[in-house]
Amino acid sequence: MTSSPDRRSSAPARPGLVLAALIMVAAVANLNLAVANVALPDIGRAFDSSQTALNLIAVAYSLGLACSVIYLGALGDRYGRKLMLVTGILLSVPACLLAAYAPTDTVLIVARLVGGLSAGMAYPTTLALIAALWSGPARTRSIALWSATGGAIASLGPLAAGFALERFWWGSVFLITLPLAAVALIMAIMLVPAHVNETTEPVDNLGGILSIILVGAAILAINFAPVPNSGALVAGLAVLALAAVVAFVLRERRAANPLYHLGIASRRVFWVAACAGIIVFGSLMGAMFIGQQFLQNVLGYSTVQAGMAILPAAILMVIIAPRSAKLVESHGARFTLLTGYVFVLLGFLTMLLLWREGIGYWQVGLGYALIGTGVGFAGTPASHSLTGSVPVTRAGMASGTADLQRDLGGAVMQSIFGALLTAGYASAAAAAVTAAPPNPTITASVQTQLTKSFSSAATTAEQYPQYSAQIIAGAKAAFLQGDQWAYLAGVIAVLIGATIVFVFFPAKNDEQRLLAEYAATDSGT
């Protein structure tokens, strides 16, 4: 007969201060992740960027994080999680400075990518340390607070960026986190314990390199898919990603000390929670990415107003997360995940059906409130199930996967949403240009500018003030077609995720039985 999991709690000395330090480190990564979205219209005007370039600026940070979290999580397990934490915070400083003073959008993309790599060192380590330092219900509560605070800070990022943009240039948004990074660095050095439940097994470096290639190639392929004349590049990236997947799986099956233990990853509690989290956290990032451009481009919100519009999501994530932890303990992760999915689905339906030109704030606030409520419910069980189904010496694998949920989910959903927005905008803008009466001022060059992105169309409108109203109206109509495609993709993704959870994730009693079996297997008893 299988025993039930041990429900006793354990925690480190000074648990409140240690958790505050870990949340502060996570806050640096979350804030850096979110600040770019609200600045995208200003960045587009400053560099005359294409929609694809703006998509890459938005997704580069998530790309750097998603590529690196599994490998860096394993390095932290082996060589020291605290060392990885501190190094990541230190690297974030030059990355922020390079982004703030980037001379071109290409340099900005590179700076965001480096920032994502720095976050890949620090952010997954925070959850790995929570898994190593806490156990039982105390771990569930700590993860709930970590998840809610991280999501809320990510949502508050646009508000802070909005205030900065009202007073300074677009690059100022990337300097916001520097004071926070300084505080986080001091707290991490003074409060976070070192060398807790770490492994002495060697790291599978080849597997780490393959994981970086497969994630990076896949995300870039999605981003370049709607770009004209890029079919060969997309096909090459897709082939590279597929080859890397095959090579990674073969490597992990044969490696003496695999980077990513496929036996653990195949556990039902683990892989279903991983898939569920990718969609939930990706939905939040995707909704913020498209929403910020909608609020500024279509509704004419200022940067501060656009940032404040997201407050319902941030507030509700913080309010809901403690209740989510209690719901996990009383009803299980499956029920809590599905509850979150219902709210996220309602949020996307609100955006799909109600977000139009000229709407009032209540429709905007409702959409964000529903998304925030859904992430508040689903975020805790998604992360908790991962950390609970692996041995503590593999906490880096669990935390890396948990961060991959957020970052791969954010990168993939932003890439898909961005690709659909780009394709929908270009299609609608091209159709509008074709249907317009012949005009000698609409040269091939002007047509390219009008169909490239909303920012380019706005710049063109300034150059031709006699046609400004018509150009902006057409650009708004084209943007609205593109974002409808994106919100519909969100609805489909949420329905797929909910189906996976409903069919494959175990109910509460089965979940506890499986977790007990996993613990017995991992301890060799």
GIURPE-V777787 format. One record per residue. OMEGA is omega as a letter, one per 40 degrees, with the letter a starting at -180 (none if undefined). BURIAL is b if it has 9 or more other C-alpha atoms within 8 Angstrom, else e. Layout:
omega->OMEGA burial->BURIAL
omega->OMEGA burial->BURIAL
This chain:
omega->a burial->e
omega->i burial->e
omega->i burial->e
omega->i burial->e
omega->i burial->e
omega->a burial->e
omega->i burial->e
omega->a burial->e
omega->i burial->b
omega->a burial->b
omega->i burial->b
omega->i burial->e
omega->a burial->e
omega->a burial->e
omega->a burial->e
omega->a burial->e
omega->i burial->e
omega->i burial->b
omega->i burial->b
omega->i burial->e
omega->i burial->b
omega->i burial->b
omega->i burial->b
omega->i burial->b
omega->i burial->b
omega->a burial->b
omega->i burial->b
omega->i burial->b
omega->a burial->b
omega->a burial->b
omega->i burial->b
omega->i burial->b
omega->a burial->b
omega->a burial->b
omega->a burial->b
omega->a burial->b
omega->a burial->b
omega->a burial->b
omega->a burial->b
omega->i burial->b
omega->i burial->b
omega->i burial->e
omega->i burial->b
omega->i burial->b
omega->a burial->b
omega->a burial->e
omega->a burial->e
omega->a burial->b
omega->i burial->b
omega->i burial->b
omega->i burial->b
omega->i burial->b
omega->i burial->b
omega->i burial->b
omega->a burial->b
omega->i burial->b
omega->a burial->b
omega->a burial->b
omega->a burial->b
omega->i burial->b
omega->i burial->b
omega->i burial->b
omega->i burial->b
omega->i burial->b
omega->a burial->b
omega->a burial->b
omega->a burial->b
omega->a burial->b
omega->a burial->b
omega->a burial->b
omega->a burial->b
omega->i burial->b
omega->i burial->b
omega->i burial->b
omega->i burial->b
omega->i burial->b
omega->a burial->b
omega->a burial->b
omega->i burial->e
omega->a burial->b
omega->i burial->b
omega->i burial->b
omega->i burial->b
omega->i burial->b
omega->a burial->b
omega->i burial->b
omega->i burial->b
omega->i burial->b
omega->a burial->b
omega->a burial->b
omega->a burial->b
omega->a burial->b
omega->i burial->b
omega->i burial->e
omega->i burial->b
omega->a burial->b
omega->i burial->b
omega->i burial->b
omega->a burial->b
omega->a burial->b
omega->a burial->e
omega->a burial->b
omega->i burial->e
omega->i burial->e
omega->i burial->b
omega->i burial->e
omega->i burial->b
omega->i burial->b
omega->i burial->b
omega->i burial->b
omega->i burial->b
omega->i burial->b
omega->i burial->b
omega->i burial->b
omega->i burial->b
omega->i burial->b
omega->i burial->b
omega->i burial->b
omega->i burial->b
omega->i burial->b
omega->a burial->b
omega->a burial->b
omega->a burial->b
omega->a burial->b
omega->i burial->b
omega->i burial->b
omega->i burial->b
omega->i burial->b
omega->i burial->b
omega->i burial->b
omega->a burial->b
omega->a burial->b
omega->a burial->b
omega->i burial->b
omega->i burial->b
omega->a burial->b
omega->i burial->b
omega->i burial->b
omega->i burial->b
omega->i burial->b
omega->i burial->b
omega->i burial->b
omega->i burial->b
omega->a burial->b
omega->i burial->b
omega->a burial->b
omega->a burial->b
omega->a burial->b
omega->i burial->b
omega->i burial->b
omega->i burial->b
omega->i burial->b
omega->i burial->b
omega->i burial->b
omega->i burial->b
omega->i burial->b
omega->i burial->b
omega->i burial->b
omega->i burial->b
omega->i burial->b
omega->i burial->b
omega->i burial->b
omega->i burial->b
omega->a burial->b
omega->i burial->b
omega->a burial->e
omega->a burial->e
omega->a burial->e
omega->a burial->e
omega->a burial->b
omega->a burial->b
omega->a burial->b
omega->a burial->b
omega->i burial->b
omega->a burial->b
omega->a burial->b
omega->a burial->b
omega->i burial->b
omega->i burial->e
omega->i burial->b
omega->i burial->b
omega->i burial->e
omega->a burial->b
omega->a burial->b
omega->i burial->b
omega->a burial->e
omega->a burial->b
omega->a burial->b
omega->a burial->b
omega->a burial->e
omega->a burial->b
omega->i burial->b
omega->i burial->e
omega->i burial->e
omega->i burial->e
omega->i burial->e
omega->i burial->e
omega->a burial->b
omega->i burial->e
omega->a burial->e
omega->i burial->e
omega->a burial->e
omega->i burial->b
omega->a burial->b
omega->i burial->e
omega->i burial->e
omega->i burial->b
omega->i burial->b
omega->i burial->b
omega->i burial->b
omega->i burial->b
omega->a burial->b
omega->a burial->b
omega->i burial->b
omega->a burial->b
omega->a burial->b
omega->a burial->b
omega->a burial->b
omega->i burial->b
omega->i burial->b
omega->i burial->b
omega->a burial->b
omega->a burial->b
omega->a burial->b
omega->a burial->b
omega->a burial->b
omega->i burial->e
omega->i burial->e
omega->i burial->e
omega->a burial->b
omega->a burial->e
omega->i burial->e
omega->a burial->b
omega->i burial->b
omega->i burial->b
omega->i burial->e
omega->i burial->b
omega->i burial->b
omega->i burial->e
omega->i burial->b
omega->a burial->b
omega->i burial->b
omega->i burial->b
omega->i burial->b
omega->a burial->b
omega->a burial->e
omega->a burial->b
omega->a burial->b
omega->i burial->e
omega->i burial->e
omega->a burial->b
omega->i burial->b
omega->a burial->e
omega->a burial->e
omega->i burial->e
omega->i burial->e
omega->a burial->e
omega->i burial->b
omega->a burial->b
omega->a burial->b
omega->a burial->e
omega->i burial->e
omega->i burial->e
omega->a burial->b
omega->a burial->b
omega->i burial->e
omega->a burial->b
omega->a burial->b
omega->a burial->b
omega->a burial->b
omega->i burial->b
omega->i burial->b
omega->i burial->b
omega->i burial->b
omega->a burial->b
omega->a burial->b
omega->i burial->b
omega->a burial->b
omega->a burial->b
omega->a burial->b
omega->i burial->b
omega->i burial->b
omega->i burial->b
omega->a burial->b
omega->i burial->b
omega->i burial->b
omega->i burial->b
omega->a burial->b
omega->a burial->b
omega->a burial->b
omega->a burial->e
omega->i burial->b
omega->i burial->b
omega->a burial->b
omega->a burial->b
omega->a burial->b
omega->a burial->b
omega->a burial->b
omega->i burial->b
omega->i burial->e
omega->i burial->b
omega->a burial->e
omega->i burial->b
omega->i burial->b
omega->i burial->b
omega->i burial->b
omega->i burial->b
omega->a burial->b
omega->a burial->b
omega->a burial->b
omega->i burial->b
omega->i burial->b
omega->a burial->b
omega->a burial->b
omega->a burial->b
omega->i burial->b
omega->a burial->b
omega->a burial->b
omega->a burial->b
omega->a burial->b
omega->i burial->b
omega->i burial->b
omega->i burial->b
omega->i burial->b
omega->i burial->b
omega->i burial->e
omega->i burial->b
omega->a burial->b
omega->a burial->b
omega->a burial->e
omega->i burial->b
omega->a burial->b
omega->a burial->b
omega->a burial->b
omega->a burial->b
omega->i burial->b
omega->a burial->b
omega->i burial->b
omega->i burial->b
omega->a burial->b
omega->i burial->b
omega->a burial->b
omega->i burial->b
omega->i burial->b
omega->i burial->b
omega->i burial->b
omega->i burial->b
omega->i burial->b
omega->i burial->b
omega->i burial->b
omega->a burial->b
omega->a burial->b
omega->a burial->e
omega->a burial->e
omega->a burial->b
omega->i burial->e
omega->i burial->e
omega->a burial->e
omega->i burial->b
omega->a burial->e
omega->a burial->e
omega->i burial->e
omega->i burial->b
omega->a burial->b
omega->i burial->b
omega->i burial->b
omega->a burial->b
omega->i burial->b
omega->a burial->b
omega->i burial->b
omega->i burial->b
omega->i burial->b
omega->a burial->b
omega->i burial->b
omega->i burial->b
omega->i burial->b
omega->a burial->b
omega->a burial->b
omega->a burial->b
omega->a burial->b
omega->i burial->b
omega->i burial->b
omega->a burial->b
omega->a burial->b
omega->i burial->b
omega->a burial->b
omega->a burial->b
omega->a burial->e
omega->i burial->b
omega->i burial->b
omega->a burial->b
omega->i burial->b
omega->i burial->b
omega->a burial->b
omega->i burial->b
omega->i burial->b
omega->i burial->b
omega->a burial->b
omega->i burial->b
omega->i burial->b
omega->i burial->b
omega->i burial->b
omega->i burial->b
omega->i burial->b
omega->a burial->b
omega->a burial->b
omega->i burial->b
omega->i burial->b
omega->i burial->b
omega->a burial->b
omega->a burial->b
omega->a burial->b
omega->i burial->b
omega->i burial->b
omega->i burial->b
omega->i burial->b
omega->i burial->b
omega->i burial->b
omega->i burial->b
omega->i burial->b
omega->i burial->b
omega->a burial->b
omega->a burial->b
omega->i burial->b
omega->a burial->b
omega->i burial->b
omega->a burial->b
omega->a burial->b
omega->i burial->b
omega->i burial->b
omega->i burial->e
omega->i burial->b
omega->i burial->e
omega->a burial->e
omega->a burial->e
omega->i burial->e
omega->i burial->e
omega->a burial->e
omega->a burial->e
omega->a burial->e
omega->a burial->e
omega->i burial->b
omega->i burial->e
omega->i burial->e
omega->i burial->e
omega->i burial->b
omega->i burial->b
omega->i burial->e
omega->a burial->b
omega->a burial->b
omega->a burial->b
omega->a burial->b
omega->i burial->b
omega->a burial->b
omega->i burial->b
omega->i burial->b
omega->i burial->b
omega->i burial->b
omega->i burial->b
omega->i burial->b
omega->i burial->b
omega->a burial->e
omega->a burial->e
omega->a burial->e
omega->a burial->e
omega->i burial->e
omega->a burial->e
omega->a burial->b
omega->a burial->b
omega->a burial->e
omega->a burial->b
omega->i burial->b
omega->i burial->e
omega->i burial->b
omega->i burial->b
omega->i burial->b
omega->i burial->b
omega->i burial->b
omega->a burial->b
omega->i burial->b
omega->a burial->b
omega->a burial->b
omega->i burial->b
omega->i burial->b
omega->a burial->b
omega->a burial->b
omega->i burial->b
omega->i burial->b
omega->i burial->b
omega->i burial->b
omega->a burial->b
omega->a burial->e
omega->a burial->b
omega->i burial->b
omega->i burial->b
omega->a burial->e
omega->i burial->b
omega->i burial->b
omega->i burial->e
omega->a burial->b
omega->a burial->b
omega->a burial->b
omega->a burial->e
omega->a burial->e
omega->a burial->b
omega->i burial->b
omega->a burial->b
omega->a burial->b
omega->i burial->e
omega->i burial->e
omega->i burial->b
omega->i burial->b
omega->a burial->b
omega->i burial->b
omega->i burial->b
omega->i burial->b
omega->i burial->b
omega->a burial->b
omega->i burial->b
omega->i burial->b
omega->a burial->e
omega->i burial->b
omega->i burial->e
omega->a burial->e
omega->none burial->e
